[in-house]
């Protein structure tokens, strides 16, 4: 089946649609769990299918370095190697080359602010250390595994992604820091445009859909410029990338400046964003697909999603199962949840498993978090069909106090 | 259903039978995977059931310390807490109190010799450090979690095991080291006999089957003495425990001295033994059930069981999937294996997952190893029915060069 986006309904900017891919359909809006190293951490492909996962995102940077994209190709591509029959998206490798290639987490997220537990190291321009060099040709970086030097270019990124064989691949871009100034962001943007054209020229005749990436930081005129430029080229889809500003409000603005100008007949992906409230805000602004490590990473740290009104729910919509109040609680995370974890296991047992650092803790909590987000996305799709999206958003987000914007619908 | 052993066939000392428990039947001989902390590492109960696991063994020492046996009881017992509907056995906690309670692995296995990667620290008598004190009352030890002091006695071991609620529970005993001399082994044996009687007196009226443990080290007269003593008491089953000698040959002797004297109508368990060849040697000598961490621990280290004739098979019957020769091998571990791992994943992918330290590596290899052993046990059961056990044993073990004994059948 060749790639296409089918628009079913539009409510304000929000869309209910379908992405047709060579490996099946993704009903949108939808969340794609991340399988960085060709595995969604702690889950088998069978479990992912049983959870109803429609597609996953794998990371080009990681797979290029290990096990190597040529090996993946030799093994029949990502789908066959990881035994995943449904759609896969790969990113361009750029973001990780800039961050991990610098030999450390640079401490700055895609939305501004310093990641908890990391230190921002006086970031300059693109927050690069001297281990990462960027020029017109591409990005030279060191492997975070062994320090070996590598060059990633628009051409090599496309070639690697063709070897990996995902259904949706991304143009190679420079993801600037939220702390980058406008002058640097503009230089990077113009280079990203030239790289975008090189990506289109480099691609071969595969059934893969190539998404263009919209950069421009939190600067409205740069976002407008990239939109004008990118619309001239034959992308099969678009991804909103780069710095999304220093606050959630700025991220909403970036989406408001960008997404309404995109064509109705192409899918839009929001890169690396998946906080609870972000999904609602993104969908409201016309995003079709999201990817993020949040549900699985949260799960491995004992943070599980709970519905609105759950006592002690954090601003991120979670409980920490390690909390002492769950010590002897013989109840599931969520009573009306139908996931394998909630159907069979108590919070007291989950707390024990986490305390004991048992792998089953990570598996069960990952199942719940993914199930929770997928059910949420399914509810959003239904709400869009029935024209009550705003109501659903209010229900899930009004008590989070996370400084949500007003949205576009 | 009340507990009983049903003998179906006897071939020499080897037996084909059935253990009826309150949670269903175990077709024997059978291997029970270990779920130390109330979870078989890296697998869900659903996966265990799909693998055909008939029963598991959980460790009393670990569960007493964390999450606590009273909590397990409050949560409805082990079966309900861990969502495992099939039979469970718990050990007495003694072995771990002596070893882990000493604040470190003592470096000596149940069969003599030093574990790879550990150091034997000049073991004395019972290989105890000054953190473990043993006297007539019981064993005083320190938690390996927080250093807190605990006392485990025959009475408390039984009480804890009743709180955990397994189908088969074990008498509290002192497991002496293979390096203990005869004088110490004899003192420990007599104390273990007094403890055994106290266990019988302490037990309440539960549907649990209480197994007596046969100690006596590698000394034939002590093994004979313990057999005479234990046969006088109303056990529902027997476990062969304690030091099983310094070599596999000595272990076989210990079994030959012990098992033939046990009654036909009671099941026999061999504690903590599960090497490939040991299963054959144990079955040949009349053992019905085994437990061991080997299949899951091996799996997490990348060691997977392969059938006889596999090139480069180690003396333990394994391949190491991390081996460079598997780098690009697009073949499963075992072509005719029907487990989820072999049906869907290549050695090259498994090697990648192990290199990347992905949890899925541990899950998939654990599946294969457990499936492999369970299939082996099923083959043994069929071979016993069809009176061709010796042939099967020759097929699986003749190329291992592990110094196997001649067996009793």
HADDOCK unambig.tbl for C-alpha pairs under 7 A between the chains (distance, minus, plus):
assign (segid A and resid 41 and name CA) (segid B and resid 358 and name CA) 6.72 0.50 0.50
assign (segid A and resid 41 and name CA) (segid B and resid 359 and name CA) 6.41 0.50 0.50
assign (segid A and resid 41 and name CA) (segid B and resid 360 and name CA) 6.90 0.50 0.50
assign (segid A and resid 42 and name CA) (segid B and resid 359 and name CA) 5.10 0.50 0.50
assign (segid A and resid 42 and name CA) (segid B and resid 360 and name CA) 5.60 0.50 0.50
assign (segid A and resid 43 and name CA) (segid B and resid 360 and name CA) 6.47 0.50 0.50
assign (segid A and resid 44 and name CA) (segid B and resid 360 and name CA) 6.58 0.50 0.50
assign (segid A and resid 67 and name CA) (segid B and resid 352 and name CA) 5.86 0.50 0.50
assign (segid A and resid 71 and name CA) (segid B and resid 328 and name CA) 6.56 0.50 0.50
assign (segid A and resid 75 and name CA) (segid B and resid 330 and name CA) 6.06 0.50 0.50
assign (segid A and resid 81 and name CA) (segid B and resid 345 and name CA) 6.87 0.50 0.50
assign (segid A and resid 81 and name CA) (segid B and resid 349 and name CA) 6.40 0.50 0.50
assign (segid A and resid 83 and name CA) (segid B and resid 344 and name CA) 6.23 0.50 0.50
assign (segid A and resid 83 and name CA) (segid B and resid 345 and name CA) 6.89 0.50 0.50
assign (segid A and resid 328 and name CA) (segid B and resid 71 and name CA) 6.58 0.50 0.50
assign (segid A and resid 330 and name CA) (segid B and resid 75 and name CA) 6.07 0.50 0.50
assign (segid A and resid 344 and name CA) (segid B and resid 83 and name CA) 6.25 0.50 0.50
assign (segid A and resid 345 and name CA) (segid B and resid 81 and name CA) 6.87 0.50 0.50
assign (segid A and resid 345 and name CA) (segid B and resid 83 and name CA) 6.91 0.50 0.50
assign (segid A and resid 349 and name CA) (segid B and resid 81 and name CA) 6.39 0.50 0.50
assign (segid A and resid 352 and name CA) (segid B and resid 67 and name CA) 5.87 0.50 0.50
assign (segid A and resid 358 and name CA) (segid B and resid 41 and name CA) 6.72 0.50 0.50
assign (segid A and resid 359 and name CA) (segid B and resid 41 and name CA) 6.41 0.50 0.50
assign (segid A and resid 359 and name CA) (segid B and resid 42 and name CA) 5.11 0.50 0.50
assign (segid A and resid 360 and name CA) (segid B and resid 41 and name CA) 6.90 0.50 0.50
assign (segid A and resid 360 and name CA) (segid B and resid 42 and name CA) 5.61 0.50 0.50
assign (segid A and resid 360 and name CA) (segid B and resid 43 and name CA) 6.48 0.50 0.50
assign (segid A and resid 360 and name CA) (segid B and resid 44 and name CA) 6.58 0.50 0.50
